[in-house]
Amino acid sequence: MHEVVTPFLELVAHHLPAALKPWVDVGVLHCSAVIALMSLLAYLGTRRLADPPEASRLQMFWEWVYEALANYFGNIIGPKGRDFVPLLGTFFLYILFMNLLVMLPGFSSPTARLGVTASLGVVAFFAVQYYGFKHQGTKYLMHFVGYPLWLAPLNIIIHVIGELSRPLSLSVRLFGNIFGEDAMVMQFLFLSALVASYIYIPVPFQLLMVVFAIFGGFVQALVFTSLTAAYLAGATEDHSEH
């Protein structure tokens, strides 16, 4: 699938220095393109901050996005939810942009690659552990010990396995859904081309699947971020009270 829809970036990857080729593939270039696009939009929306009604439409859009995400994460995490908006908001927007990149001719979704989603899962895992220790200190270890204390050896094993399974489940879920959606879009696109070659009339079979892929891309970005928010809520909760 990627060989069909990414001719330009494949050409770029082919002409990279030999030392970089093992480290940079089409998926990495797609991620870099998303980062560049998001950085540009953020810069344009914040370079001349002003109070309404003088604010630009892009600034008002970003403010609306921030407030919407802050309220959403606040419902999951609680009063300290706004503290995690920079992390979780970046997760959501980055994944959403990558999911929808397939809509541009010559591009595919980086999240249809397991290596990309696995890296996101690993970042989420370490972020949860970091904020757990930051908010609770050594008391965070009680999250692994659990209660009653005489079951601590078993609880530690269970909780460690549970923590390690989280990045795996996050990455595989995101990869599987986006890869499936992209594959279906391409199959319907090929079907449209095949039918057009016989009846000489374009029949856009893929349009319905494209609409579903847009909706699915939003949902999967929200699911990944919501689960990460739930993990953060559990990690930053004071377990000594239980």
C-alpha positions as CSV (number, residue, x, y, z in Angstrom):
1,M,0.0,0.0,0.0
2,H,2.7,2.5,1.0
3,E,4.6,1.8,-2.3
4,V,1.6,3.1,-4.2
5,V,0.7,6.2,-2.3
6,T,4.1,7.6,-1.3
7,P,6.2,8.1,-4.5
8,F,7.7,11.5,-3.6
9,L,8.8,10.6,-0.1
10,E,10.1,7.2,-1.3
11,L,12.3,9.2,-3.7
12,V,13.5,11.4,-0.9
13,A,14.3,8.4,1.3
14,H,16.1,6.7,-1.6
15,H,18.5,9.7,-2.1
16,L,19.4,10.0,1.6
17,P,23.0,9.4,2.6
18,A,23.8,5.8,3.2
19,A,24.5,6.4,6.9
20,L,20.9,7.7,7.4
21,K,19.0,5.1,5.4
22,P,18.8,2.5,8.2
23,W,17.3,5.2,10.5
24,V,15.0,7.1,8.2
25,D,12.2,5.6,6.2
26,V,9.0,6.9,4.7
27,G,7.2,6.7,8.0
28,V,9.8,8.9,9.7
29,L,9.5,11.4,6.9
30,H,5.7,11.4,7.2
31,C,6.1,12.1,11.0
32,S,8.5,14.9,10.3
33,A,6.0,16.4,7.8
34,V,3.3,16.3,10.4
35,I,5.5,17.9,13.0
36,A,6.5,20.7,10.6
37,L,2.8,21.3,9.7
38,M,1.7,21.5,13.4
39,S,4.7,23.7,14.3
40,L,3.7,26.1,11.4
41,L,0.1,26.2,12.5
42,A,1.1,26.8,16.1
43,Y,3.4,29.6,15.2
44,L,0.9,31.3,12.9
45,G,-1.7,31.1,15.6
46,T,0.4,32.5,18.5
47,R,2.9,34.9,16.9
48,R,0.6,37.9,17.5
49,L,-1.5,37.1,20.5
50,A,-4.3,39.5,21.2
51,D,-7.6,39.6,23.1
52,P,-10.8,39.2,21.2
53,P,-12.1,40.7,19.0
54,E,-8.7,41.6,17.8
55,A,-7.5,38.0,17.9
56,S,-7.0,36.2,14.6
57,R,-9.3,33.3,13.7
58,L,-6.5,30.8,14.0
59,Q,-5.7,32.1,17.5
60,M,-9.3,31.7,18.5
61,F,-9.4,28.2,17.0
62,W,-6.4,27.2,19.0
63,E,-7.9,28.7,22.2
64,W,-11.1,26.8,21.5
65,V,-9.1,23.6,21.1
66,Y,-7.2,24.2,24.3
67,E,-10.3,24.9,26.3
68,A,-12.1,21.9,24.9
69,L,-9.2,19.5,25.7
70,A,-8.7,21.1,29.1
71,N,-12.4,20.5,30.0
72,Y,-12.3,16.9,28.6
73,F,-9.1,15.9,30.5
74,G,-10.4,17.6,33.6
75,N,-13.4,15.3,33.5
76,I,-11.1,12.3,33.4
77,I,-8.2,13.3,35.7
78,G,-9.9,15.9,37.9
79,P,-8.9,19.4,39.0
80,K,-5.3,18.8,38.0
81,G,-6.3,17.8,34.5
82,R,-5.2,21.2,33.0
83,D,-1.7,20.5,34.1
84,F,-1.5,17.7,31.6
85,V,-3.0,19.5,28.6
86,P,0.4,20.2,27.0
87,L,1.2,16.5,27.0
88,L,-2.2,15.0,26.3
89,G,-3.1,17.8,23.8
90,T,0.1,17.2,21.9
91,F,-0.6,13.5,21.9
92,F,-4.2,14.0,20.6
93,L,-3.3,16.5,17.8
94,Y,-0.2,14.7,16.7
95,I,-2.0,11.4,16.4
96,L,-5.0,13.0,14.7
97,F,-2.9,14.8,12.1
98,M,-1.0,11.5,11.4
99,N,-4.2,9.6,11.1
100,L,-5.6,12.0,8.6
101,L,-2.4,12.4,6.5
102,V,-3.6,9.6,4.2
103,M,-6.2,12.0,2.9
104,L,-3.5,14.0,1.1
105,P,-2.4,12.5,-2.3
106,G,1.0,10.9,-2.1
107,F,0.9,10.4,1.6
108,S,-0.1,7.6,4.1
109,S,-0.8,7.6,7.8
110,P,2.4,7.1,9.9
111,T,0.2,5.5,12.5
112,A,-0.4,2.6,10.1
113,R,3.2,1.6,11.0
114,L,3.7,-0.4,14.2
115,G,7.0,1.3,14.8
116,V,5.4,4.7,15.0
117,T,2.6,3.7,17.3
118,A,5.0,1.7,19.5
119,S,7.1,4.8,20.1
120,L,4.0,6.7,21.1
121,G,3.1,3.9,23.5
122,V,6.6,4.0,25.0
123,V,6.4,7.8,25.5
124,A,3.0,7.5,27.2
125,F,4.4,4.7,29.5
126,F,7.4,6.7,30.7
127,A,5.3,9.9,31.0
128,V,2.9,8.0,33.4
129,Q,5.8,6.8,35.5
130,Y,7.4,10.2,35.6
131,Y,4.3,12.0,36.7
132,G,3.5,9.3,39.2
133,F,6.8,9.8,41.0
134,K,6.6,13.6,40.5
135,H,3.2,13.9,42.2
136,Q,3.7,11.2,44.9
137,G,7.4,10.7,45.4
138,T,8.3,7.2,46.7
139,K,4.6,6.7,47.8
140,Y,4.0,6.0,44.1
141,L,5.6,2.6,44.7
142,M,2.6,1.6,46.8
143,H,0.8,1.5,43.4
144,F,2.8,-1.6,42.7
145,V,2.7,-3.1,46.3
146,G,-1.0,-2.8,46.7
147,Y,-3.1,-4.1,49.6
148,P,-3.1,-6.2,51.7
149,L,0.6,-6.0,52.3
150,W,1.0,-9.7,52.7
151,L,0.1,-10.1,49.1
152,A,2.8,-7.7,48.0
153,P,5.0,-10.2,46.1
154,L,2.0,-11.3,44.0
155,N,0.7,-7.7,43.6
156,I,4.0,-6.4,42.4
157,I,4.3,-9.0,39.7
158,I,0.7,-8.4,38.6
159,H,1.0,-4.6,38.6
160,V,4.4,-4.6,36.7
161,I,2.9,-6.9,34.0
162,G,-0.1,-4.5,33.8
163,E,2.1,-1.4,33.5
164,L,4.2,-3.0,30.8
165,S,1.1,-4.2,28.8
166,R,-0.2,-0.7,28.6
167,P,2.1,0.6,25.9
168,L,1.6,-2.6,24.0
169,S,-2.1,-2.3,24.0
170,L,-2.0,1.4,23.1
171,S,0.3,0.9,20.2
172,V,-1.3,-2.3,18.8
173,R,-4.9,-0.9,19.0
174,L,-3.9,2.4,17.2
175,F,-1.9,0.6,14.6
176,G,-4.5,-2.1,13.8
177,N,-7.4,0.4,13.4
178,I,-5.5,2.9,11.3
179,F,-3.8,0.3,9.1
180,G,-7.2,-1.4,8.5
181,E,-8.8,1.9,7.6
182,D,-6.0,2.9,5.2
183,A,-6.1,-0.5,3.6
184,M,-9.8,-0.3,3.0
185,V,-9.5,3.2,1.5
186,M,-6.9,1.9,-0.9
187,Q,-8.9,-1.2,-1.8
188,F,-12.0,0.9,-2.7
189,L,-9.7,3.3,-4.6
190,F,-8.4,0.4,-6.7
191,L,-12.0,-0.8,-7.2
192,S,-13.0,2.6,-8.5
193,A,-10.1,2.6,-10.9
194,L,-10.9,-0.9,-12.1
195,V,-14.6,-0.1,-12.7
196,A,-13.6,3.1,-14.5
197,S,-11.4,1.1,-16.8
198,Y,-14.4,-0.9,-18.0
199,I,-17.2,1.7,-18.1
200,Y,-15.1,4.8,-18.6
201,I,-17.1,6.6,-15.9
202,P,-15.4,7.4,-12.5
203,V,-17.3,5.8,-9.6
204,P,-15.8,7.1,-6.3
205,F,-16.5,4.0,-4.2
206,Q,-13.8,5.2,-1.8
207,L,-15.6,8.3,-0.7
208,L,-17.8,6.6,1.9
209,M,-14.7,4.8,3.3
210,V,-12.8,8.1,3.4
211,V,-15.6,9.7,5.5
212,F,-15.4,6.7,7.8
213,A,-11.6,6.9,8.0
214,I,-11.8,10.6,9.0
215,F,-14.2,9.7,11.8
216,G,-12.1,6.7,12.8
217,G,-9.0,8.8,12.8
218,F,-10.5,11.2,15.3
219,V,-11.9,8.4,17.5
220,Q,-8.6,6.6,17.6
221,A,-6.7,9.7,18.5
222,L,-9.2,10.3,21.3
223,V,-9.1,6.7,22.5
224,F,-5.3,6.7,22.8
225,T,-5.3,10.1,24.6
226,S,-8.2,9.2,26.9
227,L,-6.5,6.0,28.0
228,T,-3.3,7.8,28.7
229,A,-5.2,10.4,30.7
230,A,-6.8,7.6,32.7
231,Y,-3.4,6.1,33.4
232,L,-2.2,9.5,34.5
233,A,-5.2,9.9,36.8
234,G,-4.4,6.6,38.4
235,A,-0.7,7.3,38.7
236,T,-1.1,10.7,40.3
237,E,-3.8,9.6,42.7
238,D,-2.7,9.4,46.4
239,H,-2.9,5.6,47.0
240,S,-1.9,6.0,50.6
241,E,-5.5,7.1,51.3
242,H,-6.8,3.7,50.4
